[in-house]
């Protein structure tokens, strides 16, 4: 799978989170980032990077999705850890 395919997949994750409202922090983060001057696309890419980070951590540790960790990483945006 090439990097563009992976980026597209994580952008789809963000779209799904926004559509379902789960987790609610995704929508809040998008609003905060766009209010701070980021374009909608830039904000969604930042959120997708956090989703990718959490997915990689899940796979590496063999653990389930950690909502609290994900929300904490979203709260730090636009800074990426």
C-alpha positions, 0 to 999 in steps of 0.5 A: 500500500503506497503512502497516498493510499494510507493518507486517503484511508486516514482521511476517510477515518476523519470523515467518518468520525465527523459524520458519526460524531464519534468521538466528539473531540474530532468535530471540536478539534476541526472547529478549533483548528479552522477558527485558528486559521487552518483550512478545512483540508489542513485541519483534517490532515492534522487530525488524520495524522493523529488517527494514524499515530494512535493506530500505529501505537495500537498495533505496536502495543497490541492494545485496543483504541485508547479514546483518552489518548486520542483526545489528548493528542487532538487537544495538542494540535496543531502540534504533532507528537 
